[in-house]
Amino acid sequence: MTKDELRAELERQEQRYKDEQGGEVTLYAAQSEPEKKPWRKRPSVQDKAFDRELARIEEERLKKDQEAPSL
């Protein structure tokens, strides 16, 4: 069933509903979907401290590698 056929069928059903049952049809505009924003976790104090500690350990390791004598 194509969109045009579906529209025609819905119009026939609407007209039959109005004629046979005396009903009233109200058309509403489609509601737009809300914008989806990516959820982002704000880093906690512990997360920041952990990152600083990792950076400190990495710096120490790099310093240690540079000080080691080359063979």
CHARMM internal coordinates of N, CA and C (Angstrom, degrees):
IC EDIT
DIST 1 N 1 CA 1.4517
DIST 1 CA 1 C 1.5301
ANGL 1 N 1 CA 1 C 107.98
DIST 1 C 2 N 1.3158
ANGL 1 CA 1 C 2 N 116.08
DIHE 1 N 1 CA 1 C 2 N 126.88
DIST 2 N 2 CA 1.4541
ANGL 1 C 2 N 2 CA 121.08
DIHE 1 CA 1 C 2 N 2 CA 179.95
DIST 2 CA 2 C 1.5268
ANGL 2 N 2 CA 2 C 110.19
DIHE 1 C 2 N 2 CA 2 C -85.49
DIST 2 C 3 N 1.2978
ANGL 2 CA 2 C 3 N 116.10
DIHE 2 N 2 CA 2 C 3 N 170.21
DIST 3 N 3 CA 1.4657
ANGL 2 C 3 N 3 CA 120.60
DIHE 2 CA 2 C 3 N 3 CA 179.04
DIST 3 CA 3 C 1.5241
ANGL 3 N 3 CA 3 C 111.15
DIHE 2 C 3 N 3 CA 3 C -62.70
DIST 3 C 4 N 1.3295
ANGL 3 CA 3 C 4 N 116.14
DIHE 3 N 3 CA 3 C 4 N -39.18
DIST 4 N 4 CA 1.4669
ANGL 3 C 4 N 4 CA 119.45
DIHE 3 CA 3 C 4 N 4 CA -179.89
DIST 4 CA 4 C 1.5232
ANGL 4 N 4 CA 4 C 111.06
DIHE 3 C 4 N 4 CA 4 C -65.32
DIST 4 C 5 N 1.3233
ANGL 4 CA 4 C 5 N 116.47
DIHE 4 N 4 CA 4 C 5 N -41.62
DIST 5 N 5 CA 1.4679
ANGL 4 C 5 N 5 CA 119.98
DIHE 4 CA 4 C 5 N 5 CA 177.97
DIST 5 CA 5 C 1.5264
ANGL 5 N 5 CA 5 C 110.77
DIHE 4 C 5 N 5 CA 5 C -64.33
DIST 5 C 6 N 1.3245
ANGL 5 CA 5 C 6 N 116.11
DIHE 5 N 5 CA 5 C 6 N -40.12
DIST 6 N 6 CA 1.4602
ANGL 5 C 6 N 6 CA 120.93
DIHE 5 CA 5 C 6 N 6 CA 179.28
DIST 6 CA 6 C 1.5250
ANGL 6 N 6 CA 6 C 110.95
DIHE 5 C 6 N 6 CA 6 C -64.95
DIST 6 C 7 N 1.3243
ANGL 6 CA 6 C 7 N 116.23
DIHE 6 N 6 CA 6 C 7 N -42.99
DIST 7 N 7 CA 1.4671
ANGL 6 C 7 N 7 CA 119.80
DIHE 6 CA 6 C 7 N 7 CA 177.79
DIST 7 CA 7 C 1.5275
ANGL 7 N 7 CA 7 C 110.82
DIHE 6 C 7 N 7 CA 7 C -61.68
DIST 7 C 8 N 1.3397
ANGL 7 CA 7 C 8 N 116.45
DIHE 7 N 7 CA 7 C 8 N -43.29
DIST 8 N 8 CA 1.4615
ANGL 7 C 8 N 8 CA 120.50
DIHE 7 CA 7 C 8 N 8 CA 179.75
DIST 8 CA 8 C 1.5275
ANGL 8 N 8 CA 8 C 110.16
DIHE 7 C 8 N 8 CA 8 C -63.10
DIST 8 C 9 N 1.3232
ANGL 8 CA 8 C 9 N 118.60
DIHE 8 N 8 CA 8 C 9 N -42.56
DIST 9 N 9 CA 1.4568
ANGL 8 C 9 N 9 CA 122.32
DIHE 8 CA 8 C 9 N 9 CA 179.00
DIST 9 CA 9 C 1.5290
ANGL 9 N 9 CA 9 C 111.13
DIHE 8 C 9 N 9 CA 9 C -63.08
DIST 9 C 10 N 1.3204
ANGL 9 CA 9 C 10 N 116.61
DIHE 9 N 9 CA 9 C 10 N -43.15
DIST 10 N 10 CA 1.4641
ANGL 9 C 10 N 10 CA 119.92
DIHE 9 CA 9 C 10 N 10 CA 178.66
DIST 10 CA 10 C 1.5300
ANGL 10 N 10 CA 10 C 111.34
DIHE 9 C 10 N 10 CA 10 C -64.88
DIST 10 C 11 N 1.3138
ANGL 10 CA 10 C 11 N 117.43
DIHE 10 N 10 CA 10 C 11 N -38.02
DIST 11 N 11 CA 1.4649
ANGL 10 C 11 N 11 CA 120.19
DIHE 10 CA 10 C 11 N 11 CA 177.10
DIST 11 CA 11 C 1.5274
ANGL 11 N 11 CA 11 C 110.44
DIHE 10 C 11 N 11 CA 11 C -64.96
DIST 11 C 12 N 1.3563
ANGL 11 CA 11 C 12 N 117.81
DIHE 11 N 11 CA 11 C 12 N -40.12
DIST 12 N 12 CA 1.4734
ANGL 11 C 12 N 12 CA 120.80
DIHE 11 CA 11 C 12 N 12 CA 177.45
DIST 12 CA 12 C 1.5262
ANGL 12 N 12 CA 12 C 110.53
DIHE 11 C 12 N 12 CA 12 C -63.34
DIST 12 C 13 N 1.3424
ANGL 12 CA 12 C 13 N 116.95
DIHE 12 N 12 CA 12 C 13 N -42.79
DIST 13 N 13 CA 1.4637
ANGL 12 C 13 N 13 CA 120.61
DIHE 12 CA 12 C 13 N 13 CA 178.89
DIST 13 CA 13 C 1.5250
ANGL 13 N 13 CA 13 C 111.13
DIHE 12 C 13 N 13 CA 13 C -64.69
DIST 13 C 14 N 1.3211
ANGL 13 CA 13 C 14 N 116.31
DIHE 13 N 13 CA 13 C 14 N -39.40
DIST 14 N 14 CA 1.4605
ANGL 13 C 14 N 14 CA 120.33
DIHE 13 CA 13 C 14 N 14 CA 178.79
DIST 14 CA 14 C 1.5261
ANGL 14 N 14 CA 14 C 110.58
DIHE 13 C 14 N 14 CA 14 C -63.35
DIST 14 C 15 N 1.3254
ANGL 14 CA 14 C 15 N 115.23
DIHE 14 N 14 CA 14 C 15 N -46.20
DIST 15 N 15 CA 1.4648
ANGL 14 C 15 N 15 CA 119.43
DIHE 14 CA 14 C 15 N 15 CA -178.87
DIST 15 CA 15 C 1.5261
ANGL 15 N 15 CA 15 C 110.73
DIHE 14 C 15 N 15 CA 15 C -64.28
DIST 15 C 16 N 1.3449
ANGL 15 CA 15 C 16 N 117.61
DIHE 15 N 15 CA 15 C 16 N -42.25
DIST 16 N 16 CA 1.4657
ANGL 15 C 16 N 16 CA 121.39
DIHE 15 CA 15 C 16 N 16 CA 178.71
DIST 16 CA 16 C 1.5280
ANGL 16 N 16 CA 16 C 110.61
DIHE 15 C 16 N 16 CA 16 C -62.73
DIST 16 C 17 N 1.3207
ANGL 16 CA 16 C 17 N 116.83
DIHE 16 N 16 CA 16 C 17 N -40.68
DIST 17 N 17 CA 1.4646
ANGL 16 C 17 N 17 CA 121.38
DIHE 16 CA 16 C 17 N 17 CA 178.97
DIST 17 CA 17 C 1.5338
ANGL 17 N 17 CA 17 C 110.18
DIHE 16 C 17 N 17 CA 17 C -62.59
DIST 17 C 18 N 1.3389
ANGL 17 CA 17 C 18 N 116.28
DIHE 17 N 17 CA 17 C 18 N -43.28
DIST 18 N 18 CA 1.4626
ANGL 17 C 18 N 18 CA 120.08
DIHE 17 CA 17 C 18 N 18 CA -179.99
DIST 18 CA 18 C 1.5271
ANGL 18 N 18 CA 18 C 110.85
DIHE 17 C 18 N 18 CA 18 C -66.07
DIST 18 C 19 N 1.3461
ANGL 18 CA 18 C 19 N 117.54
DIHE 18 N 18 CA 18 C 19 N -43.65
DIST 19 N 19 CA 1.4616
ANGL 18 C 19 N 19 CA 121.89
DIHE 18 CA 18 C 19 N 19 CA -175.93
DIST 19 CA 19 C 1.5197
ANGL 19 N 19 CA 19 C 112.17
DIHE 18 C 19 N 19 CA 19 C -72.07
DIST 19 C 20 N 1.3328
ANGL 19 CA 19 C 20 N 117.73
DIHE 19 N 19 CA 19 C 20 N -49.74
DIST 20 N 20 CA 1.4600
ANGL 19 C 20 N 20 CA 121.00
DIHE 19 CA 19 C 20 N 20 CA -172.50
DIST 20 CA 20 C 1.5247
ANGL 20 N 20 CA 20 C 112.80
DIHE 19 C 20 N 20 CA 20 C -79.87
DIST 20 C 21 N 1.3250
ANGL 20 CA 20 C 21 N 117.58
DIHE 20 N 20 CA 20 C 21 N -40.07
DIST 21 N 21 CA 1.4549
ANGL 20 C 21 N 21 CA 119.19
DIHE 20 CA 20 C 21 N 21 CA -173.29
DIST 21 CA 21 C 1.5279
ANGL 21 N 21 CA 21 C 112.69
DIHE 20 C 21 N 21 CA 21 C -108.21
DIST 21 C 22 N 1.3040
ANGL 21 CA 21 C 22 N 116.47
DIHE 21 N 21 CA 21 C 22 N -3.39
DIST 22 N 22 CA 1.4600
ANGL 21 C 22 N 22 CA 119.66
DIHE 21 CA 21 C 22 N 22 CA 179.22
DIST 22 CA 22 C 1.5191
ANGL 22 N 22 CA 22 C 112.63
DIHE 21 C 22 N 22 CA 22 C 66.36
DIST 22 C 23 N 1.3014
ANGL 22 CA 22 C 23 N 116.13
DIHE 22 N 22 CA 22 C 23 N 24.10
DIST 23 N 23 CA 1.4648
ANGL 22 C 23 N 23 CA 120.78
DIHE 22 CA 22 C 23 N 23 CA -177.24
DIST 23 CA 23 C 1.5130
ANGL 23 N 23 CA 23 C 112.48
DIHE 22 C 23 N 23 CA 23 C -78.80
DIST 23 C 24 N 1.2953
ANGL 23 CA 23 C 24 N 113.39
DIHE 23 N 23 CA 23 C 24 N 166.72
DIST 24 N 24 CA 1.4480
ANGL 23 C 24 N 24 CA 120.51
DIHE 23 CA 23 C 24 N 24 CA 178.70
DIST 24 CA 24 C 1.5280
ANGL 24 N 24 CA 24 C 108.41
DIHE 23 C 24 N 24 CA 24 C -119.90
DIST 24 C 25 N 1.3151
ANGL 24 CA 24 C 25 N 116.76
DIHE 24 N 24 CA 24 C 25 N 135.78
DIST 25 N 25 CA 1.4576
ANGL 24 C 25 N 25 CA 121.21
DIHE 24 CA 24 C 25 N 25 CA -177.56
DIST 25 CA 25 C 1.5190
ANGL 25 N 25 CA 25 C 108.26
DIHE 24 C 25 N 25 CA 25 C -109.69
DIST 25 C 26 N 1.3121
ANGL 25 CA 25 C 26 N 115.54
DIHE 25 N 25 CA 25 C 26 N 127.59
DIST 26 N 26 CA 1.4585
ANGL 25 C 26 N 26 CA 121.35
DIHE 25 CA 25 C 26 N 26 CA 177.96
DIST 26 CA 26 C 1.5180
ANGL 26 N 26 CA 26 C 108.39
DIHE 25 C 26 N 26 CA 26 C -111.20
DIST 26 C 27 N 1.2997
ANGL 26 CA 26 C 27 N 115.85
DIHE 26 N 26 CA 26 C 27 N 128.20
DIST 27 N 27 CA 1.4588
ANGL 26 C 27 N 27 CA 120.91
DIHE 26 CA 26 C 27 N 27 CA 179.71
DIST 27 CA 27 C 1.5275
ANGL 27 N 27 CA 27 C 108.94
DIHE 26 C 27 N 27 CA 27 C -100.09
DIST 27 C 28 N 1.3129
ANGL 27 CA 27 C 28 N 115.57
DIHE 27 N 27 CA 27 C 28 N 133.54
DIST 28 N 28 CA 1.4582
ANGL 27 C 28 N 28 CA 121.99
DIHE 27 CA 27 C 28 N 28 CA 178.73
DIST 28 CA 28 C 1.5196
ANGL 28 N 28 CA 28 C 109.11
DIHE 27 C 28 N 28 CA 28 C -116.74
DIST 28 C 29 N 1.3114
ANGL 28 CA 28 C 29 N 114.74
DIHE 28 N 28 CA 28 C 29 N 147.40
DIST 29 N 29 CA 1.4590
ANGL 28 C 29 N 29 CA 119.18
DIHE 28 CA 28 C 29 N 29 CA 175.96
DIST 29 CA 29 C 1.5250
ANGL 29 N 29 CA 29 C 108.44
DIHE 28 C 29 N 29 CA 29 C -74.39
DIST 29 C 30 N 1.3044
ANGL 29 CA 29 C 30 N 115.05
DIHE 29 N 29 CA 29 C 30 N 145.51
DIST 30 N 30 CA 1.4584
ANGL 29 C 30 N 30 CA 119.42
DIHE 29 CA 29 C 30 N 30 CA 178.80
DIST 30 CA 30 C 1.5250
ANGL 30 N 30 CA 30 C 109.23
DIHE 29 C 30 N 30 CA 30 C -66.21
DIST 30 C 31 N 1.3242
ANGL 30 CA 30 C 31 N 115.69
DIHE 30 N 30 CA 30 C 31 N 139.02
DIST 31 N 31 CA 1.4574
ANGL 30 C 31 N 31 CA 119.71
DIHE 30 CA 30 C 31 N 31 CA 178.57
DIST 31 CA 31 C 1.5218
ANGL 31 N 31 CA 31 C 109.28
DIHE 30 C 31 N 31 CA 31 C -81.87
DIST 31 C 32 N 1.3257
ANGL 31 CA 31 C 32 N 114.86
DIHE 31 N 31 CA 31 C 32 N 135.81
DIST 32 N 32 CA 1.4627
ANGL 31 C 32 N 32 CA 118.24
DIHE 31 CA 31 C 32 N 32 CA 178.87
DIST 32 CA 32 C 1.5197
ANGL 32 N 32 CA 32 C 109.33
DIHE 31 C 32 N 32 CA 32 C -76.91
DIST 32 C 33 N 1.3021
ANGL 32 CA 32 C 33 N 115.18
DIHE 32 N 32 CA 32 C 33 N 150.28
DIST 33 N 33 CA 1.4568
ANGL 32 C 33 N 33 CA 119.93
DIHE 32 CA 32 C 33 N 33 CA 179.09
DIST 33 CA 33 C 1.5271
ANGL 33 N 33 CA 33 C 108.42
DIHE 32 C 33 N 33 CA 33 C -76.48
DIST 33 C 34 N 1.3121
ANGL 33 CA 33 C 34 N 117.43
DIHE 33 N 33 CA 33 C 34 N 143.07
DIST 34 N 34 CA 1.4682
ANGL 33 C 34 N 34 CA 118.96
DIHE 33 CA 33 C 34 N 34 CA 179.84
DIST 34 CA 34 C 1.5218
ANGL 34 N 34 CA 34 C 110.78
DIHE 33 C 34 N 34 CA 34 C -66.84
DIST 34 C 35 N 1.3229
ANGL 34 CA 34 C 35 N 114.31
DIHE 34 N 34 CA 34 C 35 N 151.47
DIST 35 N 35 CA 1.4655
ANGL 34 C 35 N 35 CA 118.59
DIHE 34 CA 34 C 35 N 35 CA 178.12
DIST 35 CA 35 C 1.5141
ANGL 35 N 35 CA 35 C 109.26
DIHE 34 C 35 N 35 CA 35 C -65.67
DIST 35 C 36 N 1.2912
ANGL 35 CA 35 C 36 N 115.76
DIHE 35 N 35 CA 35 C 36 N 136.06
DIST 36 N 36 CA 1.4584
ANGL 35 C 36 N 36 CA 119.97
DIHE 35 CA 35 C 36 N 36 CA 179.44
DIST 36 CA 36 C 1.5170
ANGL 36 N 36 CA 36 C 108.75
DIHE 35 C 36 N 36 CA 36 C -97.81
DIST 36 C 37 N 1.3085
ANGL 36 CA 36 C 37 N 114.35
DIHE 36 N 36 CA 36 C 37 N 117.36
DIST 37 N 37 CA 1.4544
ANGL 36 C 37 N 37 CA 119.14
DIHE 36 CA 36 C 37 N 37 CA 178.07
DIST 37 CA 37 C 1.5153
ANGL 37 N 37 CA 37 C 108.03
DIHE 36 C 37 N 37 CA 37 C -105.16
DIST 37 C 38 N 1.3142
ANGL 37 CA 37 C 38 N 116.32
DIHE 37 N 37 CA 37 C 38 N 136.96
DIST 38 N 38 CA 1.4641
ANGL 37 C 38 N 38 CA 118.14
DIHE 37 CA 37 C 38 N 38 CA -179.21
DIST 38 CA 38 C 1.5167
ANGL 38 N 38 CA 38 C 110.60
DIHE 37 C 38 N 38 CA 38 C -64.32
DIST 38 C 39 N 1.3151
ANGL 38 CA 38 C 39 N 114.99
DIHE 38 N 38 CA 38 C 39 N 137.94
DIST 39 N 39 CA 1.4526
ANGL 38 C 39 N 39 CA 120.57
DIHE 38 CA 38 C 39 N 39 CA 178.93
DIST 39 CA 39 C 1.5118
ANGL 39 N 39 CA 39 C 108.18
DIHE 38 C 39 N 39 CA 39 C -81.16
DIST 39 C 40 N 1.3082
ANGL 39 CA 39 C 40 N 116.12
DIHE 39 N 39 CA 39 C 40 N 131.35
DIST 40 N 40 CA 1.4571
ANGL 39 C 40 N 40 CA 120.57
DIHE 39 CA 39 C 40 N 40 CA -179.87
DIST 40 CA 40 C 1.5176
ANGL 40 N 40 CA 40 C 108.99
DIHE 39 C 40 N 40 CA 40 C -126.94
DIST 40 C 41 N 1.3090
ANGL 40 CA 40 C 41 N 114.80
DIHE 40 N 40 CA 40 C 41 N 128.43
DIST 41 N 41 CA 1.4583
ANGL 40 C 41 N 41 CA 120.19
DIHE 40 CA 40 C 41 N 41 CA 178.24
DIST 41 CA 41 C 1.5148
ANGL 41 N 41 CA 41 C 108.50
DIHE 40 C 41 N 41 CA 41 C -82.38
DIST 41 C 42 N 1.3194
ANGL 41 CA 41 C 42 N 115.89
DIHE 41 N 41 CA 41 C 42 N 127.97
DIST 42 N 42 CA 1.4507
ANGL 41 C 42 N 42 CA 119.69
DIHE 41 CA 41 C 42 N 42 CA 175.40
DIST 42 CA 42 C 1.5234
ANGL 42 N 42 CA 42 C 107.57
DIHE 41 C 42 N 42 CA 42 C -78.82
DIST 42 C 43 N 1.3294
ANGL 42 CA 42 C 43 N 117.01
DIHE 42 N 42 CA 42 C 43 N 133.42
DIST 43 N 43 CA 1.4691
ANGL 42 C 43 N 43 CA 119.09
DIHE 42 CA 42 C 43 N 43 CA -178.32
DIST 43 CA 43 C 1.5288
ANGL 43 N 43 CA 43 C 111.01
DIHE 42 C 43 N 43 CA 43 C -65.44
DIST 43 C 44 N 1.3202
ANGL 43 CA 43 C 44 N 115.17
DIHE 43 N 43 CA 43 C 44 N 135.62
DIST 44 N 44 CA 1.4624
ANGL 43 C 44 N 44 CA 120.55
DIHE 43 CA 43 C 44 N 44 CA 178.54
DIST 44 CA 44 C 1.5247
ANGL 44 N 44 CA 44 C 109.14
DIHE 43 C 44 N 44 CA 44 C -82.93
DIST 44 C 45 N 1.3248
ANGL 44 CA 44 C 45 N 115.83
DIHE 44 N 44 CA 44 C 45 N 175.04
DIST 45 N 45 CA 1.4651
ANGL 44 C 45 N 45 CA 121.15
DIHE 44 CA 44 C 45 N 45 CA 178.29
DIST 45 CA 45 C 1.5267
ANGL 45 N 45 CA 45 C 109.51
DIHE 44 C 45 N 45 CA 45 C -60.33
DIST 45 C 46 N 1.3370
ANGL 45 CA 45 C 46 N 116.16
DIHE 45 N 45 CA 45 C 46 N -40.31
DIST 46 N 46 CA 1.4612
ANGL 45 C 46 N 46 CA 119.88
DIHE 45 CA 45 C 46 N 46 CA 179.73
DIST 46 CA 46 C 1.5234
ANGL 46 N 46 CA 46 C 111.17
DIHE 45 C 46 N 46 CA 46 C -64.99
DIST 46 C 47 N 1.3452
ANGL 46 CA 46 C 47 N 116.82
DIHE 46 N 46 CA 46 C 47 N -40.00
DIST 47 N 47 CA 1.4647
ANGL 46 C 47 N 47 CA 120.24
DIHE 46 CA 46 C 47 N 47 CA 178.25
DIST 47 CA 47 C 1.5320
ANGL 47 N 47 CA 47 C 110.82
DIHE 46 C 47 N 47 CA 47 C -61.54
DIST 47 C 48 N 1.3274
ANGL 47 CA 47 C 48 N 115.96
DIHE 47 N 47 CA 47 C 48 N -43.54
DIST 48 N 48 CA 1.4650
ANGL 47 C 48 N 48 CA 119.74
DIHE 47 CA 47 C 48 N 48 CA 179.75
DIST 48 CA 48 C 1.5270
ANGL 48 N 48 CA 48 C 111.21
DIHE 47 C 48 N 48 CA 48 C -64.70
DIST 48 C 49 N 1.3349
ANGL 48 CA 48 C 49 N 116.71
DIHE 48 N 48 CA 48 C 49 N -43.29
DIST 49 N 49 CA 1.4655
ANGL 48 C 49 N 49 CA 120.62
DIHE 48 CA 48 C 49 N 49 CA 179.51
DIST 49 CA 49 C 1.5237
ANGL 49 N 49 CA 49 C 110.36
DIHE 48 C 49 N 49 CA 49 C -63.52
DIST 49 C 50 N 1.3242
ANGL 49 CA 49 C 50 N 116.62
DIHE 49 N 49 CA 49 C 50 N -40.54
DIST 50 N 50 CA 1.4660
ANGL 49 C 50 N 50 CA 120.77
DIHE 49 CA 49 C 50 N 50 CA 178.48
DIST 50 CA 50 C 1.5259
ANGL 50 N 50 CA 50 C 110.39
DIHE 49 C 50 N 50 CA 50 C -61.87
DIST 50 C 51 N 1.3282
ANGL 50 CA 50 C 51 N 117.26
DIHE 50 N 50 CA 50 C 51 N -44.66
DIST 51 N 51 CA 1.4671
ANGL 50 C 51 N 51 CA 120.92
DIHE 50 CA 50 C 51 N 51 CA 178.85
DIST 51 CA 51 C 1.5239
ANGL 51 N 51 CA 51 C 111.55
DIHE 50 C 51 N 51 CA 51 C -62.28
DIST 51 C 52 N 1.3549
ANGL 51 CA 51 C 52 N 116.67
DIHE 51 N 51 CA 51 C 52 N -41.64
DIST 52 N 52 CA 1.4661
ANGL 51 C 52 N 52 CA 119.64
DIHE 51 CA 51 C 52 N 52 CA 177.94
DIST 52 CA 52 C 1.5285
ANGL 52 N 52 CA 52 C 110.97
DIHE 51 C 52 N 52 CA 52 C -63.12
DIST 52 C 53 N 1.3249
ANGL 52 CA 52 C 53 N 116.14
DIHE 52 N 52 CA 52 C 53 N -41.10
DIST 53 N 53 CA 1.4632
ANGL 52 C 53 N 53 CA 120.19
DIHE 52 CA 52 C 53 N 53 CA -179.83
DIST 53 CA 53 C 1.5326
ANGL 53 N 53 CA 53 C 110.68
DIHE 52 C 53 N 53 CA 53 C -65.03
DIST 53 C 54 N 1.3291
ANGL 53 CA 53 C 54 N 116.76
DIHE 53 N 53 CA 53 C 54 N -41.48
DIST 54 N 54 CA 1.4648
ANGL 53 C 54 N 54 CA 119.79
DIHE 53 CA 53 C 54 N 54 CA 176.67
DIST 54 CA 54 C 1.5238
ANGL 54 N 54 CA 54 C 111.28
DIHE 53 C 54 N 54 CA 54 C -61.29
DIST 54 C 55 N 1.3275
ANGL 54 CA 54 C 55 N 116.58
DIHE 54 N 54 CA 54 C 55 N -42.47
DIST 55 N 55 CA 1.4608
ANGL 54 C 55 N 55 CA 120.24
DIHE 54 CA 54 C 55 N 55 CA 179.48
DIST 55 CA 55 C 1.5288
ANGL 55 N 55 CA 55 C 110.20
DIHE 54 C 55 N 55 CA 55 C -63.95
DIST 55 C 56 N 1.3352
ANGL 55 CA 55 C 56 N 116.89
DIHE 55 N 55 CA 55 C 56 N -41.46
DIST 56 N 56 CA 1.4690
ANGL 55 C 56 N 56 CA 120.57
DIHE 55 CA 55 C 56 N 56 CA 179.68
DIST 56 CA 56 C 1.5300
ANGL 56 N 56 CA 56 C 110.82
DIHE 55 C 56 N 56 CA 56 C -62.98
DIST 56 C 57 N 1.3269
ANGL 56 CA 56 C 57 N 116.91
DIHE 56 N 56 CA 56 C 57 N -43.89
DIST 57 N 57 CA 1.4677
ANGL 56 C 57 N 57 CA 121.27
DIHE 56 CA 56 C 57 N 57 CA 179.38
DIST 57 CA 57 C 1.5238
ANGL 57 N 57 CA 57 C 110.44
DIHE 56 C 57 N 57 CA 57 C -63.44
DIST 57 C 58 N 1.3266
ANGL 57 CA 57 C 58 N 116.36
DIHE 57 N 57 CA 57 C 58 N -40.70
DIST 58 N 58 CA 1.4647
ANGL 57 C 58 N 58 CA 120.66
DIHE 57 CA 57 C 58 N 58 CA 179.44
DIST 58 CA 58 C 1.5309
ANGL 58 N 58 CA 58 C 110.74
DIHE 57 C 58 N 58 CA 58 C -63.78
DIST 58 C 59 N 1.3296
ANGL 58 CA 58 C 59 N 116.48
DIHE 58 N 58 CA 58 C 59 N -42.45
DIST 59 N 59 CA 1.4667
ANGL 58 C 59 N 59 CA 119.90
DIHE 58 CA 58 C 59 N 59 CA 178.31
DIST 59 CA 59 C 1.5277
ANGL 59 N 59 CA 59 C 110.96
DIHE 58 C 59 N 59 CA 59 C -62.53
DIST 59 C 60 N 1.3226
ANGL 59 CA 59 C 60 N 116.62
DIHE 59 N 59 CA 59 C 60 N -43.16
DIST 60 N 60 CA 1.4661
ANGL 59 C 60 N 60 CA 120.19
DIHE 59 CA 59 C 60 N 60 CA 178.80
DIST 60 CA 60 C 1.5203
ANGL 60 N 60 CA 60 C 110.93
DIHE 59 C 60 N 60 CA 60 C -61.84
DIST 60 C 61 N 1.3097
ANGL 60 CA 60 C 61 N 116.21
DIHE 60 N 60 CA 60 C 61 N -41.45
DIST 61 N 61 CA 1.4631
ANGL 60 C 61 N 61 CA 120.37
DIHE 60 CA 60 C 61 N 61 CA 179.72
DIST 61 CA 61 C 1.5304
ANGL 61 N 61 CA 61 C 110.94
DIHE 60 C 61 N 61 CA 61 C -63.95
DIST 61 C 62 N 1.3411
ANGL 61 CA 61 C 62 N 116.24
DIHE 61 N 61 CA 61 C 62 N -43.14
DIST 62 N 62 CA 1.4669
ANGL 61 C 62 N 62 CA 119.75
DIHE 61 CA 61 C 62 N 62 CA 178.68
DIST 62 CA 62 C 1.5313
ANGL 62 N 62 CA 62 C 111.16
DIHE 61 C 62 N 62 CA 62 C -64.03
DIST 62 C 63 N 1.3295
ANGL 62 CA 62 C 63 N 116.23
DIHE 62 N 62 CA 62 C 63 N -40.77
DIST 63 N 63 CA 1.4608
ANGL 62 C 63 N 63 CA 120.52
DIHE 62 CA 62 C 63 N 63 CA 178.05
DIST 63 CA 63 C 1.5178
ANGL 63 N 63 CA 63 C 110.58
DIHE 62 C 63 N 63 CA 63 C -62.40
DIST 63 C 64 N 1.3178
ANGL 63 CA 63 C 64 N 115.19
DIHE 63 N 63 CA 63 C 64 N -42.60
DIST 64 N 64 CA 1.4591
ANGL 63 C 64 N 64 CA 120.98
DIHE 63 CA 63 C 64 N 64 CA -179.29
DIST 64 CA 64 C 1.5339
ANGL 64 N 64 CA 64 C 110.49
DIHE 63 C 64 N 64 CA 64 C -64.19
DIST 64 C 65 N 1.3429
ANGL 64 CA 64 C 65 N 117.04
DIHE 64 N 64 CA 64 C 65 N -40.81
DIST 65 N 65 CA 1.4545
ANGL 64 C 65 N 65 CA 121.03
DIHE 64 CA 64 C 65 N 65 CA 178.58
DIST 65 CA 65 C 1.5241
ANGL 65 N 65 CA 65 C 111.61
DIHE 64 C 65 N 65 CA 65 C -65.39
DIST 65 C 66 N 1.3264
ANGL 65 CA 65 C 66 N 117.43
DIHE 65 N 65 CA 65 C 66 N -36.31
DIST 66 N 66 CA 1.4624
ANGL 65 C 66 N 66 CA 120.75
DIHE 65 CA 65 C 66 N 66 CA -179.83
DIST 66 CA 66 C 1.5292
ANGL 66 N 66 CA 66 C 111.25
DIHE 65 C 66 N 66 CA 66 C -71.75
DIST 66 C 67 N 1.3204
ANGL 66 CA 66 C 67 N 116.61
DIHE 66 N 66 CA 66 C 67 N -34.40
DIST 67 N 67 CA 1.4628
ANGL 66 C 67 N 67 CA 120.48
DIHE 66 CA 66 C 67 N 67 CA -178.14
DIST 67 CA 67 C 1.5282
ANGL 67 N 67 CA 67 C 112.37
DIHE 66 C 67 N 67 CA 67 C -77.84
DIST 67 C 68 N 1.3165
ANGL 67 CA 67 C 68 N 117.47
DIHE 67 N 67 CA 67 C 68 N -21.64
DIST 68 N 68 CA 1.4639
ANGL 67 C 68 N 68 CA 121.11
DIHE 67 CA 67 C 68 N 68 CA -178.17
DIST 68 CA 68 C 1.5378
ANGL 68 N 68 CA 68 C 108.91
DIHE 67 C 68 N 68 CA 68 C -65.56
DIST 68 C 69 N 1.3253
ANGL 68 CA 68 C 69 N 117.62
DIHE 68 N 68 CA 68 C 69 N 137.09
DIST 69 N 69 CA 1.4674
ANGL 68 C 69 N 69 CA 120.25
DIHE 68 CA 68 C 69 N 69 CA -179.91
DIST 69 CA 69 C 1.5489
ANGL 69 N 69 CA 69 C 110.92
DIHE 68 C 69 N 69 CA 69 C -68.63
DIST 69 C 70 N 1.2921
ANGL 69 CA 69 C 70 N 115.09
DIHE 69 N 69 CA 69 C 70 N 140.22
DIST 70 N 70 CA 1.4685
ANGL 69 C 70 N 70 CA 119.96
DIHE 69 CA 69 C 70 N 70 CA 178.51
DIST 70 CA 70 C 1.5205
ANGL 70 N 70 CA 70 C 109.49
DIHE 69 C 70 N 70 CA 70 C -80.88
DIST 70 C 71 N 1.3024
ANGL 70 CA 70 C 71 N 116.64
DIHE 70 N 70 CA 70 C 71 N 137.36
DIST 71 N 71 CA 1.4711
ANGL 70 C 71 N 71 CA 121.19
DIHE 70 CA 70 C 71 N 71 CA -179.46
DIST 71 CA 71 C 1.5121
ANGL 71 N 71 CA 71 C 111.38
DIHE 70 C 71 N 71 CA 71 C -97.83
END
COOR INIT
IC SEED 1 N 1 CA 1 C
IC BUILD
